[in-house]
Amino acid sequence: LKLAFLDGLIKNHQASGDHEQALEYHNEKMLLLTDDEDRVMGLYEEAELHATLGNFEKAIASLNEALSLQPKSSMLLQGKANLFLLMGCNNEAIKLYQKLLKLTKDTVERTKVLYTLGRLSHKNGDLKVAIQYYLEELQITKSSFGKTHLECSRIYHEIARLYEELCDYRRALVFLEKALKVEKHNLEGCEGEERIEIKQLIQGTRKYIGRMHYNMGNFQKAMTYIRDQRI
C-alpha cells in the first residue's frame, strides 16, 4: 500500500513539474524495493528524474547500478546511450549502440540501431564507417520489406550523401539512381497526398542527380535532370 501511495505522489509531482520533490519520494520508494526486477525499473525511473533535472552524471550512476543487475538490458543500454548523446559524448554513445547491435535480434530494432550508428559515425566524420552501417541497414530492410520498399530510397539517399562528402560523385550517382527507381516504383498506383509526396521526392532526387552530373562535369546532362521535372 505504501508503494502505491508513493507512486501516486511521484506521478502527481512530476505532472506539476516539481521533479525535485518527485525524486525525494522516489528515493523513499527505492528503500522499499527488494526484488531485482523492481529495483532495475526503479533505478531507470530514478535516472529519468535526474536527467529531467539536468543531473546527467547522477542519471548515469543510476543506470550503471541497474546494469550491474541486468547487464544485457536493451532498455538500460539505450537509456544510457541517449544520456551520453545529451552530454555530447558521441564516442561513448557509439560504444553502447555497438553493444546493443550485438544483443538485438529483432530486425526492425536492428535497423534502428544501425541507422543511429550510421548517423553518429557521420557526425564524427567517420564517413566510410557510416556507409557500412547504412549498407547493413539496407540489406536487412530489403530482406524484411522488399527491395522496392520506400525506406530503401531513404537509405540510398543517406549513402549518396556520404559519397558526395567523400567527393566520390560517381558512386553517389549510382545510389541516387537506385533511389529514383524505387521512388518511381512506389508512385505506381498511388493517389492523393501519398502520390503528391512521392512526386516531390522524385523531383528532389532528380535535382540531386543533376547536381552530381554537374560535379562530374556533365553539364548538359545535369541541366536535363535539373530543368526537366517531369515524372
C-alpha positions, -999 to +999 in steps of 0.1 A: +000+000+000+028+024+008+045+017-026+012+025-044+008+057-023+044+068-031+039+061-068+009+084-067+028+111-050+057+108-075+033+110-105+015+140-091+047+159-085+060+150-119+028+162-135+030+195-117+067+199-127+081+195-092+107+169-101+129+175-071+101+166-047+092+136-070+128+125-067+127+127-029+096+104-028+113+081-053+143+078-030+119+067-003+103+042-026+137+027-035+142+018+001+112-005-001+122-024-032+140-057-027+133-076-059+160-072-086+135-065-114+117-039-093+149-023-084+161-022-120+129-004-131+131+019-100+167+028-109+157+035-145+129+058-133+154+075-109+177+081-139+149+097-158+142+121-129+179+130-126+181+136-163+150+159-162+167+179-135+199+181-157+219+158-133+233+136-161+262+122-141+238+110-113+215+096-140+244+076-155+252+064-120+217+051-115+217+033-149+251+018-141+237+003-109+207-010-128+231-025-154+250-043-127+218-062-121+208-066-158+239-061-179+221-071-212+190-049-208+184-031-241+162-006-223+191+004-199+217+004-226+195+026-248+188+050-219+225+053-211+234+059-248+207+086-250+222+103-219+257+103-234+242+119-266+226+146-244+260+151-228+277+154-262+297+122-256+292+106-290+320+081-288+306+067-256+272+065-271+286+047-302+302+020-280+268+014-263+250+012-296+275-013-309+268-034-278+231-030-284+236-042-320+252-074-308+223-080-284+194-071-307+178-099-326+146-082-338+151-070-374+132-037-370+151-028-339+184-037-356+177-013-384+170+015-359+203+008-341+222+007-375+206+039-386+217+056-353+252+042-356+254+055-392+242+089-381+266+091-352+296+079-373+287+105-399+286+132-373+320+120-360+334+123-396+338+085-400+321+085-434+333+051-446+322+035-413+288+052-416+284+038-451+290+003-438+263+007-412+238+021-438+246-008-461+239-033-434+206-015-426+198-016-463+204-054-465+180-060-436+154-036-450+155-054-483+152-088-467+124-078-444+103-055-466+115-060-501+139-041-524+112-017-536+101-005-501+103+032-499+126+030-469+153+017-492+151+050-510+159+069-478+189+047-471+201+051-507+200+089-501+220+086-469+247+066-486+247+090-516+252+120-493+282+103-477+298+096-510+292+131-521+310+143-490+339+120-500+338+136-534+330+102-550+303+116-572+301+085-594+292+063-565+268+088-552+251+088-586+248+050-585+228+051-552+207+081-563+196+063-595+186+033-573+166+056-551+149+071-581+140+036-594+124+027-560+105+060-559+091+056-594+080+021-585+062+033-554+044+060-575+025+034-594-010+030-580-006+059-555-033+085-552-040+117-532-015+130-507+008+100-509+011+105-547+020+142-542+046+133-516+063+107-537+063+130-568+080+157-547+105+130-535+112+121-572+117+157-582+142+162-553+161+131-563+163+142-600+177+175-589+202+157-567+212+135-597+216+166-617+239+181-592+261+150-592+264+152-630+273+189-627+300+180-602+314+154-626+315+179-654+285+165-673+268+199-676+243+191-704+231+160-685+229+180-653+207+206-669+184+179-683+178+165-648+175+199-631+152+216-656+131+186-667+110+178-636+085+156-655+078+123-636 
